[in-house]
Structures are given as structure tokens and as C-alpha cells.
Amino acid sequence: MRFAFLRPVLALALGVVSLPVAAQKYRTAAGARIGAGNYGLTVQQRIFEKTTLEGLGLLNSREVTATVLAEQHFPLLGRSLNYYLGAGAHLGRHKDRGTVGGFDGIVGVEWKLPITPLLVSFDLKPTYEINNDDWFRFPTAVSVRYVLVKEKEKPFMGGLFGGGNNDGDREGKRKSKTKTKRKGESGGFFDGLFGN
């Protein structure tokens, strides 16, 4: 019974994982990432409804790296607060060892601040290094990103009152309503009565 305390934690984790997945409130966001001993730039691009690609450019006193991560997002409290899991790889240059590279995982929490175009996230990014004395690293960081491209909003009540339609859509609907008459085909009630 030494591990009895883990049961509530596992139950909570399974409950959170089983929640339905929701889309994020943005398509593209970019900003700064700050961790212990390193800092850099971060860009997130949504590629599927619940999946983003994140690119990181990181710098510390002895190393410069570029990382690409694929991340799957899950809701915590609606679409504004979610957690994400992901994996990827990095490649870079170390002052002493030359070219370095490896594989990355990531687990984090992301919050879209209300009313503002800002996202704040906190993550743990475990890293396995191929060409480095530090085989494993477990850096944490905070990122602040600005939403460059918002999620496309759906029209009010599905466009029932004309919201969200552009001129091209209206023209297409007009053409579909207009029918071309074939030879010998009556076009309507009065055409049938009075002939062509």
C-alpha cells in the first residue's frame, strides 16, 4: 500500500486525458521564450484542429540550437486554457563540441489571456543529446506569444442572417438557383399555359 497515494493522481490524469479535445483560439502566434540559463524565440503554427508545430530558436552562453516540435493540445477549462504534449528534434552548434543534436519531448500548459492577443505558457522540455557530455537535460521555460493570425470565427447562427457570406458565395448561390431551360421543357406555371 506504499503507492496508494498515486490512485487519486492517476484518476485525475486519466479524467483530464479523456476530455474531448478543443481547438485553440489562434492559428499563428510568435514571441519570446525564457528559461533558466537560456532564452530565444518561439513560433507556433496550427496545422490541424488540435495540433500545432512549434519552432524554437534558443541561445545560451555556449550553445545555439533550433528545435521543431509537433504538439497535441487538450482542454483544461474551455479553449482558453489547455495543456499540450509533443515531441521533436533539435540541431545546433556548441562552442566546445561543434555540431550538436538530439531529440526533445515537451509537456506544457498554455493560457490565452482574455481580451488580449497574448498567450502565456509554461513547459518542461526533456532533451536527449547525441553529441554532448550532458546526455539528458530537463529545462523548463515560460513563453509569451502574440497572436498573429486569429482563429476564423464562425458566422452568427451559422450564417442564417447573412453573416460571414462574401460576394463570391452570394454569386454562387444565385447561379445555382437560376436554371437553364432545355428544349421542350416548361419553365413554370405560365409557360405551360401560354406556350414558349
LUMVOFI-565544 format. One record per residue (C-alpha): residue in three letters; x, y, z. Coordinates in pm, 1 decimal. Each point is the difference from the previous one (the first is absolute). Layout:
residues N
(r 'ALA', (X, Y, Z))
...
END
This chain:
residues 196
(r 'MET', (0.0, 0.0, 0.0))
(r 'ARG', (301.5, 228.4, -35.1))
(r 'PHE', (-135.8, 137.2, -329.5))
(r 'ALA', (-360.7, 54.0, 112.4))
(r 'PHE', (50.3, 376.9, -19.9))
(r 'LEU', (50.1, -34.1, -378.8))
(r 'ARG', (-356.0, -120.9, -64.7))
(r 'PRO', (-168.0, 344.2, 22.8))
(r 'VAL', (275.2, 153.9, -214.6))
(r 'LEU', (-38.9, -267.3, -268.6))
(r 'ALA', (-378.9, 32.3, 6.4))
(r 'LEU', (26.1, 376.8, -49.4))
(r 'ALA', (253.4, -41.5, -281.2))
(r 'LEU', (-217.1, -255.2, -181.4))
(r 'GLY', (-305.9, 221.5, 42.9))
(r 'VAL', (179.5, 297.7, -152.5))
(r 'VAL', (135.5, -206.9, -290.6))
(r 'SER', (-347.4, -135.9, -78.8))
(r 'LEU', (-151.0, 348.8, -40.8))
(r 'PRO', (-98.4, 88.2, -357.1))
(r 'VAL', (269.2, 189.1, -187.4))
(r 'ALA', (-68.8, 363.3, -90.6))
(r 'ALA', (166.8, 224.0, -253.1))
(r 'GLN', (219.2, 288.4, 103.2))
(r 'LYS', (-111.9, 361.2, -41.5))
(r 'TYR', (272.0, 85.6, -252.5))
(r 'ARG', (168.1, -120.7, -317.2))
(r 'THR', (344.1, 166.1, 23.1))
(r 'ALA', (176.7, 146.6, 303.9))
(r 'ALA', (358.5, 114.0, 62.1))
(r 'GLY', (195.5, 136.3, 293.5))
(r 'ALA', (277.8, -47.6, 253.9))
(r 'ARG', (102.9, -300.0, 207.8))
(r 'ILE', (193.2, 44.4, 324.3))
(r 'GLY', (145.4, -283.5, 206.6))
(r 'ALA', (273.9, -56.3, 254.9))
(r 'GLY', (323.1, 87.5, -180.8))
(r 'ASN', (-152.7, 22.5, -348.4))
(r 'TYR', (-234.5, 217.3, -199.8))
(r 'GLY', (-125.5, 23.4, -354.2))
(r 'LEU', (-287.9, 28.4, -243.8))
(r 'THR', (-306.5, -220.5, -42.6))
(r 'VAL', (-246.7, -26.7, -289.6))
(r 'GLN', (-311.4, -220.8, 9.3))
(r 'GLN', (-203.2, -88.1, -308.5))
(r 'ARG', (-322.5, -199.0, 16.9))
(r 'ILE', (8.1, -272.0, -267.6))
(r 'PHE', (-307.4, -203.9, 102.9))
(r 'GLU', (-294.3, 81.4, 226.8))
(r 'LYS', (180.3, -115.0, 316.5))
(r 'THR', (363.3, -15.8, -117.3))
(r 'THR', (269.7, 266.3, -25.1))
(r 'LEU', (355.4, 10.2, -126.1))
(r 'GLU', (232.1, 205.6, 219.7))
(r 'GLY', (337.3, 131.4, -109.0))
(r 'LEU', (251.2, 111.6, 264.5))
(r 'GLY', (322.0, 195.3, -46.6))
(r 'LEU', (191.2, -25.4, 330.3))
(r 'LEU', (320.1, 158.6, 123.4))
(r 'ASN', (207.6, -42.4, 315.1))
(r 'SER', (355.9, 93.7, 92.9))
(r 'ARG', (158.9, -288.7, -195.4))
(r 'GLU', (-260.1, -130.0, -243.7))
(r 'VAL', (-243.9, 100.4, -273.7))
(r 'THR', (-272.3, -246.9, -103.8))
(r 'ALA', (-308.8, -21.5, -220.4))
(r 'THR', (-282.6, -234.8, 102.5))
(r 'VAL', (-318.3, -114.9, -176.6))
(r 'LEU', (-279.7, -160.8, 206.7))
(r 'ALA', (-338.7, -147.3, -93.9))
(r 'GLU', (-248.4, 60.1, 284.8))
(r 'GLN', (-347.2, -136.1, 76.5))
(r 'HIS', (-227.5, 228.5, 207.5))
(r 'PHE', (-264.5, -105.0, 256.3))
(r 'PRO', (-247.2, 226.2, 185.7))
(r 'LEU', (19.5, 68.5, 371.6))
(r 'LEU', (-260.3, 276.1, 36.6))
(r 'GLY', (-153.1, 69.3, -338.6))
(r 'ARG', (209.8, 113.5, -295.6))
(r 'SER', (186.1, 273.1, 188.1))
(r 'LEU', (192.6, -233.3, 231.1))
(r 'ASN', (147.6, -323.0, -132.8))
(r 'TYR', (288.5, -235.4, 50.9))
(r 'TYR', (209.9, -149.9, -273.9))
(r 'LEU', (236.8, -289.7, -63.1))
(r 'GLY', (247.3, -28.2, -281.9))
(r 'ALA', (325.2, -125.3, -143.3))
(r 'GLY', (263.0, 113.0, -247.1))
(r 'ALA', (369.0, 48.2, -61.6))
(r 'HIS', (267.8, 267.2, 16.9))
(r 'LEU', (325.6, 86.6, -172.3))
(r 'GLY', (256.4, 261.2, 93.5))
(r 'ARG', (353.7, 112.0, 65.6))
(r 'HIS', (195.0, -22.3, 327.7))
(r 'LYS', (312.8, 211.9, 56.2))
(r 'ASP', (205.9, -296.8, 124.6))
(r 'ARG', (-156.1, -304.0, -169.8))
(r 'GLY', (-99.0, 134.9, -339.9))
(r 'THR', (-322.6, -132.6, -151.2))
(r 'VAL', (-249.0, -136.2, 252.6))
(r 'GLY', (-343.4, -152.9, -40.0))
(r 'GLY', (-256.3, -217.1, 164.7))
(r 'PHE', (-361.9, -79.0, 71.4))
(r 'ASP', (-250.6, 200.4, 205.8))
(r 'GLY', (-324.7, -59.6, 180.5))
(r 'ILE', (-223.6, 272.3, 139.4))
(r 'VAL', (-286.4, 26.6, 247.7))
(r 'GLY', (-151.6, 336.9, 81.1))
(r 'VAL', (-296.5, 214.8, 94.0))
(r 'GLU', (-117.4, 287.2, -221.8))
(r 'TRP', (-236.0, 284.7, 88.6))
(r 'LYS', (-154.4, 247.6, -245.8))
(r 'LEU', (-33.6, 320.1, 202.5))
(r 'PRO', (-355.0, 141.6, -17.5))
(r 'ILE', (-56.2, 308.2, -219.5))
(r 'THR', (368.7, 14.4, -102.0))
(r 'PRO', (178.6, -161.0, -297.8))
(r 'LEU', (248.9, -164.8, 238.4))
(r 'LEU', (71.7, -363.3, 89.3))
(r 'VAL', (201.3, -101.1, 305.6))
(r 'SER', (136.8, -351.1, 38.2))
(r 'PHE', (216.9, -194.2, 242.8))
(r 'ASP', (168.2, -321.5, -109.8))
(r 'LEU', (249.8, -273.4, 80.9))
(r 'LYS', (207.3, -105.6, -303.6))
(r 'PRO', (207.7, -312.9, 72.0))
(r 'THR', (284.1, -37.7, -248.6))
(r 'TYR', (222.3, -291.4, -101.5))
(r 'GLU', (334.2, 118.2, -140.3))
(r 'ILE', (189.9, -208.7, -256.1))
(r 'ASN', (335.7, 183.5, -10.7))
(r 'ASN', (34.0, 154.7, 345.0))
(r 'ASP', (129.4, -90.1, 347.2))
(r 'ASP', (-340.9, 95.4, 142.8))
(r 'TRP', (-198.0, -292.1, -140.8))
(r 'PHE', (-329.0, 99.6, 161.8))
(r 'ARG', (-132.4, 346.3, 81.4))
(r 'PHE', (-330.2, 104.8, 158.1))
(r 'PRO', (-35.9, 375.5, -66.0))
(r 'THR', (-312.1, 193.6, 91.7))
(r 'ALA', (-104.4, 329.1, -154.5))
(r 'VAL', (-271.8, 262.2, -23.7))
(r 'SER', (-110.8, 123.3, -342.5))
(r 'VAL', (-201.4, 310.0, -85.4))
(r 'ARG', (-138.7, 1.0, -353.3))
(r 'TYR', (-197.4, 257.4, -197.8))
(r 'VAL', (-285.5, -129.4, -218.1))
(r 'LEU', (86.2, 94.8, -359.2))
(r 'VAL', (-289.0, -183.7, -169.9))
(r 'LYS', (-323.6, -53.8, 193.0))
(r 'GLU', (-228.1, -298.2, -33.0))
(r 'LYS', (-261.3, 65.3, -267.2))
(r 'GLU', (-327.3, 70.5, 176.5))
(r 'LYS', (-315.5, -175.5, -109.1))
(r 'PRO', (-286.2, 225.0, -116.8))
(r 'PHE', (-284.8, 75.4, 241.3))
(r 'MET', (-245.8, -291.6, 10.7))
(r 'GLY', (180.8, -172.4, -286.4))
(r 'GLY', (-57.2, 289.4, -240.2))
(r 'LEU', (-379.9, -20.5, 28.6))
(r 'PHE', (-22.5, 381.3, -17.8))
(r 'GLY', (262.9, 43.4, -270.8))
(r 'GLY', (302.2, 31.3, 230.1))
(r 'GLY', (328.7, -132.4, -130.4))
(r 'ASN', (-102.3, -16.7, -368.6))
(r 'ASN', (213.3, 179.1, -251.0))
(r 'ASP', (-97.1, 114.2, -348.5))
(r 'GLY', (140.8, -316.2, -158.5))
(r 'ASP', (-224.7, -217.7, 217.2))
(r 'ARG', (-306.3, 209.6, -86.2))
(r 'GLU', (78.5, -18.0, -371.1))
(r 'GLY', (37.8, -378.3, 21.7))
(r 'LYS', (-338.5, -32.9, 172.7))
(r 'ARG', (-162.6, 223.6, -262.5))
(r 'LYS', (136.5, -217.1, -281.3))
(r 'SER', (-117.3, -321.4, 163.2))
(r 'LYS', (-353.9, 140.3, 28.6))
(r 'THR', (-8.5, 103.3, -366.1))
(r 'LYS', (-83.1, -296.6, -222.8))
(r 'THR', (58.9, -17.7, -370.2))
(r 'LYS', (-299.6, -110.6, -207.0))
(r 'ARG', (40.5, -295.9, -228.8))
(r 'LYS', (-188.9, -34.1, -324.3))
(r 'GLY', (-357.3, -117.1, 60.1))
(r 'GLU', (26.3, 53.1, 377.6))
(r 'SER', (-252.2, 228.7, 161.6))
(r 'GLY', (148.6, 269.4, 219.6))
(r 'GLY', (-296.4, 62.5, 228.3))
(r 'PHE', (-377.8, 20.5, 46.6))
(r 'PHE', (-66.4, 279.7, -252.0))
(r 'ASP', (239.2, -148.3, -257.5))
(r 'GLY', (-206.1, -317.2, 4.6))
(r 'LEU', (-323.4, 193.7, -52.8))
(r 'PHE', (112.7, 237.7, -269.2))
(r 'GLY', (276.2, -192.1, -175.1))
(r 'ASN', (355.4, 118.3, -73.6))
END
